[in-house]
Amino acid sequence: MRSIGYCALFTVLALAWAVPVARAQDTNTPAAPAAAEDTNAPAAEDTSKAGSVQASACIQLIQSLIEQVTRLQEGASNQTARMDCITEKLIKIQGLLELTQTAAARLPQLENDDDTDQIENESAKVALACARAEKLALEAENCSAGPGPKPRKHHADAAAAAAAADAAASAQTTTQATAIVLAPSFPVRDDDTCIHQSQMALLLGRAMDIGMDDSQSPEAYTAELGKLAIEPLGGWQPDKCATLDDFCVVVARALNLKIESPDDPASYIQALRDDGLPVDTMLPPRGDINNPPPLLLEPEVCNVFAHGYAAPLPTAHHLDPD
């Protein structure tokens, strides 16, 4: 594994990620019972058990979503493409239910031990699981009976492709000597220099602070993020180079952003643009959507996590070298 000592991951992404988590907590946690008029009535519920209450409510919500998506699956029995799409979403929601049930089983003991840090970690997982399950159920409703729409070329991508074409045409008119002097300064992007998906998962997981200690392997982070349905479109492939598409998909899913076309990588890129992440200035251009996406380098991923949304916060995560 390559050293990542130079990469300081600030809590900027964690702050942005906390917004949908907080929204899920507010939505899924039952309201506190009204104060009893009778002085002999039982005292109000102990707020120290709020994590368990939230987990119980989330389990009920996800179970209802599973029933809802199962009905969609049954109704699509004669539509193969729609059936496959719905089944994929259903399996992920079922995985989120298992994750939530595991957290719910741990929370009572953590609350008895007053282990605040672990309670926060488990509660955050529960809230994100609920938010992701709701998003997947919505995507299941929108599953198409036919092939997905052809990916759209967004304006920024088209402009980048045009600029690259102009640069290539200009380069062809230069002499060999001039070409040596004006050689492109872009970094090499290949299997030896790229950041692999496993390392990207580790950096994302630490930026999100999903409750794993530094001794965990990158592959453990891909597994944990996969349980939260935060993964590239083709699932995690730890040894594969991470592309621009992979990065934008997992970050958009981590932030639980609204995606216009869930099967279209360009939709995730656009969602991040709309959310304020300067993907066009901090990452290599996507170019023609029909061409393979560019491979990413580790410093680029670190830079986005550290500076993508705003100035770094004082409480920064600094990753030590391996």
Phi and psi in degrees as GROMACS dihedral restraints (atoms count N, CA, C in turn):
[ dihedral_restraints ]
;  ai    aj    ak    al  type     phi  dphi    fc
    3     4     5     6     1   -75.3    20    10
    4     5     6     7     1   151.5    20    10
    6     7     8     9     1   -67.4    20    10
    7     8     9    10     1   142.6    20    10
    9    10    11    12     1  -124.9    20    10
   10    11    12    13     1    27.5    20    10
   12    13    14    15     1   -63.8    20    10
   13    14    15    16     1   -29.6    20    10
   15    16    17    18     1   -78.8    20    10
   16    17    18    19     1    -6.6    20    10
   18    19    20    21     1   -99.4    20    10
   19    20    21    22     1   108.5    20    10
   21    22    23    24     1   -98.2    20    10
   22    23    24    25     1   112.8    20    10
   24    25    26    27     1   -94.3    20    10
   25    26    27    28     1   112.5    20    10
   27    28    29    30     1   -86.3    20    10
   28    29    30    31     1   168.1    20    10
   30    31    32    33     1   -85.1    20    10
   31    32    33    34     1    18.5    20    10
   33    34    35    36     1   -60.0    20    10
   34    35    36    37     1   -48.1    20    10
   36    37    38    39     1   -65.3    20    10
   37    38    39    40     1   -38.9    20    10
   39    40    41    42     1   -60.9    20    10
   40    41    42    43     1   -37.8    20    10
   42    43    44    45     1   -65.1    20    10
   43    44    45    46     1   -46.4    20    10
   45    46    47    48     1   -64.5    20    10
   46    47    48    49     1   -38.0    20    10
   48    49    50    51     1   -66.5    20    10
   49    50    51    52     1   -29.9    20    10
   51    52    53    54     1   -67.4    20    10
   52    53    54    55     1   -22.5    20    10
   54    55    56    57     1   -63.5    20    10
   55    56    57    58     1   -53.9    20    10
   57    58    59    60     1   -65.9    20    10
   58    59    60    61     1   -29.3    20    10
   60    61    62    63     1   -65.6    20    10
   61    62    63    64     1   -46.4    20    10
   63    64    65    66     1   -62.4    20    10
   64    65    66    67     1   -38.2    20    10
   66    67    68    69     1   -64.3    20    10
   67    68    69    70     1   -41.0    20    10
   69    70    71    72     1   -65.3    20    10
   70    71    72    73     1   -38.8    20    10
   72    73    74    75     1   -63.6    20    10
   73    74    75    76     1   -42.7    20    10
   75    76    77    78     1   -65.6    20    10
   76    77    78    79     1   -37.5    20    10
   78    79    80    81     1   -74.8    20    10
   79    80    81    82     1   -39.4    20    10
   81    82    83    84     1   -97.0    20    10
   82    83    84    85     1   -11.6    20    10
   84    85    86    87     1   -86.4    20    10
   85    86    87    88     1   123.9    20    10
   87    88    89    90     1   -59.9    20    10
   88    89    90    91     1   151.4    20    10
   90    91    92    93     1   -67.4    20    10
   91    92    93    94     1   149.1    20    10
   93    94    95    96     1   -65.3    20    10
   94    95    96    97     1   142.8    20    10
   96    97    98    99     1   -64.4    20    10
   97    98    99   100     1   149.5    20    10
   99   100   101   102     1   -66.3    20    10
  100   101   102   103     1   149.9    20    10
  102   103   104   105     1   -62.3    20    10
  103   104   105   106     1   137.8    20    10
  105   106   107   108     1   -77.5    20    10
  106   107   108   109     1   136.8    20    10
  108   109   110   111     1   -76.9    20    10
  109   110   111   112     1   -33.6    20    10
  111   112   113   114     1   -75.3    20    10
  112   113   114   115     1   125.8    20    10
  114   115   116   117     1   -66.2    20    10
  115   116   117   118     1   -18.2    20    10
  117   118   119   120     1   -91.5    20    10
  118   119   120   121     1    -0.9    20    10
  120   121   122   123     1   -68.8    20    10
  121   122   123   124     1   156.5    20    10
  123   124   125   126     1   -61.1    20    10
  124   125   126   127     1   150.8    20    10
  126   127   128   129     1   -66.5    20    10
  127   128   129   130     1   159.3    20    10
  129   130   131   132     1   -60.4    20    10
  130   131   132   133     1   155.0    20    10
  132   133   134   135     1   -58.1    20    10
  133   134   135   136     1   138.0    20    10
  135   136   137   138     1   -64.9    20    10
  136   137   138   139     1   122.4    20    10
  138   139   140   141     1   -68.7    20    10
  139   140   141   142     1   -14.8    20    10
  141   142   143   144     1   -67.7    20    10
  142   143   144   145     1   -15.0    20    10
  144   145   146   147     1   -98.5    20    10
  145   146   147   148     1    14.0    20    10
  147   148   149   150     1   -59.4    20    10
  148   149   150   151     1   -35.5    20    10
  150   151   152   153     1   -62.1    20    10
  151   152   153   154     1   -43.0    20    10
  153   154   155   156     1   -67.1    20    10
  154   155   156   157     1   -38.4    20    10
  156   157   158   159     1   -63.2    20    10
  157   158   159   160     1   -44.4    20    10
  159   160   161   162     1   -61.5    20    10
  160   161   162   163     1   -44.2    20    10
  162   163   164   165     1   -63.2    20    10
  163   164   165   166     1   -40.9    20    10
  165   166   167   168     1   -62.9    20    10
  166   167   168   169     1   -42.7    20    10
  168   169   170   171     1   -65.3    20    10
  169   170   171   172     1   -38.3    20    10
  171   172   173   174     1   -66.3    20    10
  172   173   174   175     1   -40.2    20    10
  174   175   176   177     1   -59.6    20    10
  175   176   177   178     1   -45.0    20    10
  177   178   179   180     1   -62.0    20    10
  178   179   180   181     1   -41.0    20    10
  180   181   182   183     1   -63.2    20    10
  181   182   183   184     1   -47.8    20    10
  183   184   185   186     1   -66.1    20    10
  184   185   186   187     1   -37.5    20    10
  186   187   188   189     1   -61.6    20    10
  187   188   189   190     1   -39.4    20    10
  189   190   191   192     1   -68.0    20    10
  190   191   192   193     1   -34.7    20    10
  192   193   194   195     1   -67.5    20    10
  193   194   195   196     1   -38.0    20    10
  195   196   197   198     1   -62.3    20    10
  196   197   198   199     1   -42.7    20    10
  198   199   200   201     1   -61.7    20    10
  199   200   201   202     1   -42.1    20    10
  201   202   203   204     1   -63.9    20    10
  202   203   204   205     1   -45.6    20    10
  204   205   206   207     1   -72.2    20    10
  205   206   207   208     1   -32.6    20    10
  207   208   209   210     1   -61.9    20    10
  208   209   210   211     1   -39.4    20    10
  210   211   212   213     1   -64.4    20    10
  211   212   213   214     1   -38.5    20    10
  213   214   215   216     1   -62.3    20    10
  214   215   216   217     1   -41.0    20    10
  216   217   218   219     1   -61.9    20    10
  217   218   219   220     1   -44.1    20    10
  219   220   221   222     1   -65.1    20    10
  220   221   222   223     1   -35.1    20    10
  222   223   224   225     1   -75.4    20    10
  223   224   225   226     1   -12.3    20    10
  225   226   227   228     1  -106.1    20    10
  226   227   228   229     1    21.2    20    10
  228   229   230   231     1   -60.8    20    10
  229   230   231   232     1   -24.2    20    10
  231   232   233   234     1  -101.4    20    10
  232   233   234   235     1     8.9    20    10
  234   235   236   237     1  -124.3    20    10
  235   236   237   238     1    94.3    20    10
  237   238   239   240     1   -57.8    20    10
  238   239   240   241     1   -48.1    20    10
  240   241   242   243     1   -64.1    20    10
  241   242   243   244     1   -44.5    20    10
  243   244   245   246     1   -66.4    20    10
  244   245   246   247     1   -39.0    20    10
  246   247   248   249     1   -60.6    20    10
  247   248   249   250     1   -46.5    20    10
  249   250   251   252     1   -63.5    20    10
  250   251   252   253     1   -41.7    20    10
  252   253   254   255     1   -62.8    20    10
  253   254   255   256     1   -46.8    20    10
  255   256   257   258     1   -65.3    20    10
  256   257   258   259     1   -41.0    20    10
  258   259   260   261     1   -61.4    20    10
  259   260   261   262     1   -40.7    20    10
  261   262   263   264     1   -59.4    20    10
  262   263   264   265     1   -45.0    20    10
  264   265   266   267     1   -65.9    20    10
  265   266   267   268     1   -39.6    20    10
  267   268   269   270     1   -62.6    20    10
  268   269   270   271     1   -43.4    20    10
  270   271   272   273     1   -61.4    20    10
  271   272   273   274     1   -40.5    20    10
  273   274   275   276     1   -67.7    20    10
  274   275   276   277     1   -39.4    20    10
  276   277   278   279     1   -64.5    20    10
  277   278   279   280     1   -39.8    20    10
  279   280   281   282     1   -62.4    20    10
  280   281   282   283     1   -37.1    20    10
  282   283   284   285     1   -64.6    20    10
  283   284   285   286     1   -38.2    20    10
  285   286   287   288     1   -66.1    20    10
  286   287   288   289     1   -34.2    20    10
  288   289   290   291     1   -64.4    20    10
  289   290   291   292     1   -43.9    20    10
  291   292   293   294     1   -62.0    20    10
  292   293   294   295     1   -41.7    20    10
  294   295   296   297     1   -61.4    20    10
  295   296   297   298     1   -43.5    20    10
  297   298   299   300     1   -66.6    20    10
  298   299   300   301     1   -39.8    20    10
  300   301   302   303     1   -65.0    20    10
  301   302   303   304     1   -37.1    20    10
  303   304   305   306     1   -63.8    20    10
  304   305   306   307     1   -45.2    20    10
  306   307   308   309     1   -62.9    20    10
  307   308   309   310     1   -42.2    20    10
  309   310   311   312     1   -61.9    20    10
  310   311   312   313     1   -35.3    20    10
  312   313   314   315     1   -69.8    20    10
  313   314   315   316     1   -29.1    20    10
  315   316   317   318     1   -83.9    20    10
  316   317   318   319     1   -31.5    20    10
  318   319   320   321     1   -60.3    20    10
  319   320   321   322     1   -42.5    20    10
  321   322   323   324     1   -56.4    20    10
  322   323   324   325     1   -43.8    20    10
  324   325   326   327     1   -67.5    20    10
  325   326   327   328     1   -40.3    20    10
  327   328   329   330     1   -62.5    20    10
  328   329   330   331     1   -37.9    20    10
  330   331   332   333     1   -68.5    20    10
  331   332   333   334     1   -38.1    20    10
  333   334   335   336     1   -64.6    20    10
  334   335   336   337     1   -35.9    20    10
  336   337   338   339     1   -82.9    20    10
  337   338   339   340     1    -6.3    20    10
  339   340   341   342     1    55.4    20    10
  340   341   342   343     1    41.5    20    10
  342   343   344   345     1   -85.1    20    10
  343   344   345   346     1    84.3    20    10
  345   346   347   348     1   -58.2    20    10
  346   347   348   349     1   -44.2    20    10
  348   349   350   351     1   -61.9    20    10
  349   350   351   352     1   -47.2    20    10
  351   352   353   354     1   -70.1    20    10
  352   353   354   355     1   -32.8    20    10
  354   355   356   357     1   -62.5    20    10
  355   356   357   358     1   -44.5    20    10
  357   358   359   360     1   -62.3    20    10
  358   359   360   361     1   -42.1    20    10
  360   361   362   363     1   -62.2    20    10
  361   362   363   364     1   -48.1    20    10
  363   364   365   366     1   -67.4    20    10
  364   365   366   367     1   -38.8    20    10
  366   367   368   369     1   -65.6    20    10
  367   368   369   370     1   -37.7    20    10
  369   370   371   372     1   -64.8    20    10
  370   371   372   373     1   -40.0    20    10
  372   373   374   375     1   -62.8    20    10
  373   374   375   376     1   -42.7    20    10
  375   376   377   378     1   -61.9    20    10
  376   377   378   379     1   -46.4    20    10
  378   379   380   381     1   -63.0    20    10
  379   380   381   382     1   -42.7    20    10
  381   382   383   384     1   -67.2    20    10
  382   383   384   385     1   -38.0    20    10
  384   385   386   387     1   -60.7    20    10
  385   386   387   388     1   -41.7    20    10
  387   388   389   390     1   -63.6    20    10
  388   389   390   391     1   -45.3    20    10
  390   391   392   393     1   -64.0    20    10
  391   392   393   394     1   -42.1    20    10
  393   394   395   396     1   -67.0    20    10
  394   395   396   397     1   -39.0    20    10
  396   397   398   399     1   -63.0    20    10
  397   398   399   400     1   -42.1    20    10
  399   400   401   402     1   -63.3    20    10
  400   401   402   403     1   -40.4    20    10
  402   403   404   405     1   -66.5    20    10
  403   404   405   406     1   -41.4    20    10
  405   406   407   408     1   -65.8    20    10
  406   407   408   409     1   -37.0    20    10
  408   409   410   411     1   -64.2    20    10
  409   410   411   412     1   -39.1    20    10
  411   412   413   414     1   -65.4    20    10
  412   413   414   415     1   -40.8    20    10
  414   415   416   417     1   -64.5    20    10
  415   416   417   418     1   -35.6    20    10
  417   418   419   420     1   -63.7    20    10
  418   419   420   421     1   -39.5    20    10
  420   421   422   423     1   -62.3    20    10
  421   422   423   424     1   -31.2    20    10
  423   424   425   426     1   -92.5    20    10
  424   425   426   427     1     4.1    20    10
  426   427   428   429     1   -58.4    20    10
  427   428   429   430     1   135.9    20    10
  429   430   431   432     1   -91.1    20    10
  430   431   432   433     1   152.7    20    10
  432   433   434   435     1   -81.4    20    10
  433   434   435   436     1   -11.6    20    10
  435   436   437   438     1  -125.6    20    10
  436   437   438   439     1  -173.5    20    10
  438   439   440   441     1   -60.8    20    10
  439   440   441   442     1   147.6    20    10
  441   442   443   444     1   -63.4    20    10
  442   443   444   445     1   161.9    20    10
  444   445   446   447     1   -66.4    20    10
  445   446   447   448     1   149.2    20    10
  447   448   449   450     1   -65.3    20    10
  448   449   450   451     1   130.8    20    10
  450   451   452   453     1   -54.4    20    10
  451   452   453   454     1   139.3    20    10
  453   454   455   456     1   -88.2    20    10
  454   455   456   457     1   149.6    20    10
  456   457   458   459     1   -92.8    20    10
  457   458   459   460     1   113.4    20    10
  459   460   461   462     1   -78.3    20    10
  460   461   462   463     1   158.0    20    10
  462   463   464   465     1   -57.1    20    10
  463   464   465   466     1   -42.6    20    10
  465   466   467   468     1   -65.6    20    10
  466   467   468   469     1   -38.2    20    10
  468   469   470   471     1   -65.8    20    10
  469   470   471   472     1   -42.9    20    10
  471   472   473   474     1   -63.4    20    10
  472   473   474   475     1   -40.3    20    10
  474   475   476   477     1   -64.4    20    10
  475   476   477   478     1   -40.8    20    10
  477   478   479   480     1   -64.8    20    10
  478   479   480   481     1   -40.3    20    10
  480   481   482   483     1   -64.9    20    10
  481   482   483   484     1   -40.5    20    10
  483   484   485   486     1   -64.6    20    10
  484   485   486   487     1   -40.4    20    10
  486   487   488   489     1   -64.3    20    10
  487   488   489   490     1   -40.5    20    10
  489   490   491   492     1   -64.9    20    10
  490   491   492   493     1   -39.8    20    10
  492   493   494   495     1   -64.4    20    10
  493   494   495   496     1   -41.8    20    10
  495   496   497   498     1   -62.2    20    10
  496   497   498   499     1   -41.0    20    10
  498   499   500   501     1   -65.0    20    10
  499   500   501   502     1   -40.3    20    10
  501   502   503   504     1   -65.6    20    10
  502   503   504   505     1   -41.4    20    10
  504   505   506   507     1   -64.4    20    10
  505   506   507   508     1   -39.1    20    10
  507   508   509   510     1   -66.1    20    10
  508   509   510   511     1   -38.6    20    10
  510   511   512   513     1   -64.8    20    10
  511   512   513   514     1   -32.1    20    10
  513   514   515   516     1   -67.6    20    10
  514   515   516   517     1   -21.2    20    10
  516   517   518   519     1   -90.9    20    10
  517   518   519   520     1    -6.4    20    10
  519   520   521   522     1   -83.2    20    10
  520   521   522   523     1   157.2    20    10
  522   523   524   525     1   -79.7    20    10
  523   524   525   526     1   167.0    20    10
  525   526   527   528     1   -63.3    20    10
  526   527   528   529     1   -39.9    20    10
  528   529   530   531     1   -63.4    20    10
  529   530   531   532     1   -43.5    20    10
  531   532   533   534     1   -66.0    20    10
  532   533   534   535     1   -37.5    20    10
  534   535   536   537     1   -62.4    20    10
  535   536   537   538     1   -34.4    20    10
  537   538   539   540     1   -66.8    20    10
  538   539   540   541     1   -42.2    20    10
  540   541   542   543     1   -67.7    20    10
  541   542   543   544     1   -39.7    20    10
  543   544   545   546     1  -102.6    20    10
  544   545   546   547     1    33.6    20    10
  546   547   548   549     1   -58.8    20    10
  547   548   549   550     1   140.9    20    10
  549   550   551   552     1   -56.8    20    10
  550   551   552   553     1   140.2    20    10
  552   553   554   555     1   -97.4    20    10
  553   554   555   556     1     5.3    20    10
  555   556   557   558     1   -65.4    20    10
  556   557   558   559     1   142.3    20    10
  558   559   560   561     1   -68.4    20    10
  559   560   561   562     1   153.6    20    10
  561   562   563   564     1   -70.2    20    10
  562   563   564   565     1   135.4    20    10
  564   565   566   567     1  -122.9    20    10
  565   566   567   568     1   101.6    20    10
  567   568   569   570     1  -150.3    20    10
  568   569   570   571     1  -172.6    20    10
  570   571   572   573     1   -63.3    20    10
  571   572   573   574     1   -24.1    20    10
  573   574   575   576     1   -84.2    20    10
  574   575   576   577     1   -25.8    20    10
  576   577   578   579     1  -108.0    20    10
  577   578   579   580     1   -13.8    20    10
  579   580   581   582     1   -72.9    20    10
  580   581   582   583     1   161.8    20    10
  582   583   584   585     1   -88.9    20    10
  583   584   585   586     1   133.2    20    10
  585   586   587   588     1   -84.6    20    10
  586   587   588   589     1   159.5    20    10
  588   589   590   591     1   -58.4    20    10
  589   590   591   592     1   -37.4    20    10
  591   592   593   594     1   -61.9    20    10
  592   593   594   595     1   -41.9    20    10
  594   595   596   597     1   -69.4    20    10
  595   596   597   598     1   -37.8    20    10
  597   598   599   600     1   -62.7    20    10
  598   599   600   601     1   -39.4    20    10
  600   601   602   603     1   -63.4    20    10
  601   602   603   604     1   -41.4    20    10
  603   604   605   606     1   -61.0    20    10
  604   605   606   607     1   -46.3    20    10
  606   607   608   609     1   -64.9    20    10
  607   608   609   610     1   -41.2    20    10
  609   610   611   612     1   -65.6    20    10
  610   611   612   613     1   -44.7    20    10
  612   613   614   615     1   -61.8    20    10
  613   614   615   616     1   -39.0    20    10
  615   616   617   618     1   -71.5    20    10
  616   617   618   619     1   -36.7    20    10
  618   619   620   621     1   -65.0    20    10
  619   620   621   622     1   -36.4    20    10
  621   622   623   624     1   -79.3    20    10
  622   623   624   625     1   -17.5    20    10
  624   625   626   627     1    56.4    20    10
  625   626   627   628     1    62.5    20    10
  627   628   629   630     1   -86.0    20    10
  628   629   630   631     1    13.8    20    10
  630   631   632   633     1    89.4    20    10
  631   632   633   634     1    17.9    20    10
  633   634   635   636     1  -102.8    20    10
  634   635   636   637     1   141.5    20    10
  636   637   638   639     1   -81.8    20    10
  637   638   639   640     1   166.3    20    10
  639   640   641   642     1   -67.9    20    10
  640   641   642   643     1   -11.5    20    10
  642   643   644   645     1   -79.7    20    10
  643   644   645   646     1   -12.1    20    10
  645   646   647   648     1   -70.7    20    10
  646   647   648   649     1   144.0    20    10
  648   649   650   651     1   -77.8    20    10
  649   650   651   652     1   159.9    20    10
  651   652   653   654     1   -56.4    20    10
  652   653   654   655     1   -37.0    20    10
  654   655   656   657     1   -63.8    20    10
  655   656   657   658     1   -32.3    20    10
  657   658   659   660     1   -65.5    20    10
  658   659   660   661     1   -33.7    20    10
  660   661   662   663     1   -69.8    20    10
  661   662   663   664     1   -38.7    20    10
  663   664   665   666     1   -62.9    20    10
  664   665   666   667     1   -38.2    20    10
  666   667   668   669     1   -66.2    20    10
  667   668   669   670     1   -43.3    20    10
  669   670   671   672     1   -67.6    20    10
  670   671   672   673     1   -43.2    20    10
  672   673   674   675     1   -65.9    20    10
  673   674   675   676     1   -36.0    20    10
  675   676   677   678     1   -61.1    20    10
  676   677   678   679     1   -36.2    20    10
  678   679   680   681     1   -63.1    20    10
  679   680   681   682     1   -29.1    20    10
  681   682   683   684     1   -89.4    20    10
  682   683   684   685     1     8.8    20    10
  684   685   686   687     1    60.3    20    10
  685   686   687   688     1    32.1    20    10
  687   688   689   690     1  -108.4    20    10
  688   689   690   691     1   100.7    20    10
  690   691   692   693     1  -161.5    20    10
  691   692   693   694     1   159.7    20    10
  693   694   695   696     1   -62.6    20    10
  694   695   696   697     1   168.8    20    10
  696   697   698   699     1   -58.8    20    10
  697   698   699   700     1   -34.5    20    10
  699   700   701   702     1   -94.2    20    10
  700   701   702   703     1    15.0    20    10
  702   703   704   705     1    80.2    20    10
  703   704   705   706     1   168.9    20    10
  705   706   707   708     1   -73.7    20    10
  706   707   708   709     1   131.2    20    10
  708   709   710   711     1  -126.2    20    10
  709   710   711   712     1    86.9    20    10
  711   712   713   714     1   -51.2    20    10
  712   713   714   715     1   -37.7    20    10
  714   715   716   717     1   -87.7    20    10
  715   716   717   718     1    -1.4    20    10
  717   718   719   720     1   -87.8    20    10
  718   719   720   721     1   145.8    20    10
  720   721   722   723     1   -62.1    20    10
  721   722   723   724     1   138.9    20    10
  723   724   725   726     1   -82.6    20    10
  724   725   726   727     1   134.2    20    10
  726   727   728   729     1  -104.6    20    10
  727   728   729   730     1   171.8    20    10
  729   730   731   732     1   -57.9    20    10
  730   731   732   733     1   -42.1    20    10
  732   733   734   735     1   -61.4    20    10
  733   734   735   736     1   -46.2    20    10
  735   736   737   738     1   -57.4    20    10
  736   737   738   739     1   -47.0    20    10
  738   739   740   741     1   -61.4    20    10
  739   740   741   742     1   -48.5    20    10
  741   742   743   744     1   -65.9    20    10
  742   743   744   745     1   -35.6    20    10
  744   745   746   747     1   -65.3    20    10
  745   746   747   748     1   -48.6    20    10
  747   748   749   750     1   -69.8    20    10
  748   749   750   751     1   -36.3    20    10
  750   751   752   753     1   -68.7    20    10
  751   752   753   754     1   -42.0    20    10
  753   754   755   756     1   -63.1    20    10
  754   755   756   757     1   -37.8    20    10
  756   757   758   759     1   -71.5    20    10
  757   758   759   760     1   -36.9    20    10
  759   760   761   762     1   -62.5    20    10
  760   761   762   763     1   -35.9    20    10
  762   763   764   765     1   -86.8    20    10
  763   764   765   766     1    -3.3    20    10
  765   766   767   768     1    56.2    20    10
  766   767   768   769     1    44.5    20    10
  768   769   770   771     1   -77.2    20    10
  769   770   771   772     1   155.7    20    10
  771   772   773   774     1   -75.3    20    10
  772   773   774   775     1   127.6    20    10
  774   775   776   777     1  -114.8    20    10
  775   776   777   778     1   128.2    20    10
  777   778   779   780     1   -67.8    20    10
  778   779   780   781     1   -47.5    20    10
  780   781   782   783     1  -130.8    20    10
  781   782   783   784     1    98.0    20    10
  783   784   785   786     1   -57.9    20    10
  784   785   786   787     1   -20.7    20    10
  786   787   788   789     1   -96.1    20    10
  787   788   789   790     1     1.9    20    10
  789   790   791   792     1  -109.5    20    10
  790   791   792   793     1   111.2    20    10
  792   793   794   795     1   -55.0    20    10
  793   794   795   796     1   -33.9    20    10
  795   796   797   798     1   -62.8    20    10
  796   797   798   799     1   -28.3    20    10
  798   799   800   801     1   -67.7    20    10
  799   800   801   802     1   -35.4    20    10
  801   802   803   804     1   -70.5    20    10
  802   803   804   805     1   -40.1    20    10
  804   805   806   807     1   -61.1    20    10
  805   806   807   808     1   -44.4    20    10
  807   808   809   810     1   -66.1    20    10
  808   809   810   811     1   -36.7    20    10
  810   811   812   813     1   -62.7    20    10
  811   812   813   814     1   -38.6    20    10
  813   814   815   816     1   -68.8    20    10
  814   815   816   817     1   -39.0    20    10
  816   817   818   819     1   -58.5    20    10
  817   818   819   820     1   -48.3    20    10
  819   820   821   822     1   -63.3    20    10
  820   821   822   823     1   -27.9    20    10
  822   823   824   825     1   -84.6    20    10
  823   824   825   826     1    -4.2    20    10
  825   826   827   828     1   103.7    20    10
  826   827   828   829     1     4.1    20    10
  828   829   830   831     1   -84.9    20    10
  829   830   831   832     1   121.6    20    10
  831   832   833   834     1   -78.4    20    10
  832   833   834   835     1    67.2    20    10
  834   835   836   837     1   -63.3    20    10
  835   836   837   838     1   -27.9    20    10
  837   838   839   840     1   -78.1    20    10
  838   839   840   841     1   -18.7    20    10
  840   841   842   843     1  -105.3    20    10
  841   842   843   844     1   -23.2    20    10
  843   844   845   846     1  -101.4    20    10
  844   845   846   847     1   -13.6    20    10
  846   847   848   849     1  -128.9    20    10
  847   848   849   850     1   159.5    20    10
  849   850   851   852     1   -63.7    20    10
  850   851   852   853     1   151.5    20    10
  852   853   854   855     1   -65.8    20    10
  853   854   855   856     1   145.6    20    10
  855   856   857   858     1   -72.2    20    10
  856   857   858   859     1   -34.4    20    10
  858   859   860   861     1    71.1    20    10
  859   860   861   862     1  -157.7    20    10
  861   862   863   864     1   -63.2    20    10
  862   863   864   865     1   125.8    20    10
  864   865   866   867     1   -63.1    20    10
  865   866   867   868     1   -19.0    20    10
  867   868   869   870     1   -82.8    20    10
  868   869   870   871     1   -10.1    20    10
  870   871   872   873     1   -94.6    20    10
  871   872   873   874     1   159.0    20    10
  873   874   875   876     1   -59.4    20    10
  874   875   876   877     1   141.7    20    10
  876   877   878   879     1   -70.9    20    10
  877   878   879   880     1   152.9    20    10
  879   880   881   882     1   -68.3    20    10
  880   881   882   883     1   146.8    20    10
  882   883   884   885     1   -74.0    20    10
  883   884   885   886     1   149.9    20    10
  885   886   887   888     1  -103.3    20    10
  886   887   888   889     1   154.4    20    10
  888   889   890   891     1  -105.9    20    10
  889   890   891   892     1   152.6    20    10
  891   892   893   894     1   -58.4    20    10
  892   893   894   895     1   -43.7    20    10
  894   895   896   897     1   -59.4    20    10
  895   896   897   898     1   -32.1    20    10
  897   898   899   900     1   -66.9    20    10
  898   899   900   901     1   -43.7    20    10
  900   901   902   903     1   -64.8    20    10
  901   902   903   904     1   -43.8    20    10
  903   904   905   906     1   -60.8    20    10
  904   905   906   907     1   -41.2    20    10
  906   907   908   909     1   -63.8    20    10
  907   908   909   910     1   -40.5    20    10
  909   910   911   912     1   -65.1    20    10
  910   911   912   913     1   -45.0    20    10
  912   913   914   915     1   -63.9    20    10
  913   914   915   916     1   -34.9    20    10
  915   916   917   918     1   -81.2    20    10
  916   917   918   919     1   -35.8    20    10
  918   919   920   921     1  -130.3    20    10
  919   920   921   922     1     7.1    20    10
  921   922   923   924     1   -65.2    20    10
  922   923   924   925     1   -40.6    20    10
  924   925   926   927     1   -99.7    20    10
  925   926   927   928     1   -37.4    20    10
  927   928   929   930     1  -165.3    20    10
  928   929   930   931     1  -178.1    20    10
  930   931   932   933     1   -62.6    20    10
  931   932   933   934     1   145.3    20    10
  933   934   935   936     1   -58.7    20    10
  934   935   936   937     1   146.2    20    10
  936   937   938   939     1   -83.6    20    10
  937   938   939   940     1   158.4    20    10
  939   940   941   942     1   -59.8    20    10
  940   941   942   943     1   -35.7    20    10
  942   943   944   945     1   -84.6    20    10
  943   944   945   946     1    81.1    20    10
  945   946   947   948     1   -96.7    20    10
  946   947   948   949     1   146.4    20    10
  948   949   950   951     1   -90.4    20    10
  949   950   951   952     1   118.0    20    10
  951   952   953   954     1  -107.5    20    10
  952   953   954   955     1   123.7    20    10
  954   955   956   957     1   -89.0    20    10
  955   956   957   958     1   126.3    20    10
  957   958   959   960     1   -82.1    20    10
  958   959   960   961     1   155.2    20    10
  960   961   962   963     1   -61.8    20    10
  961   962   963   964     1   153.2    20    10
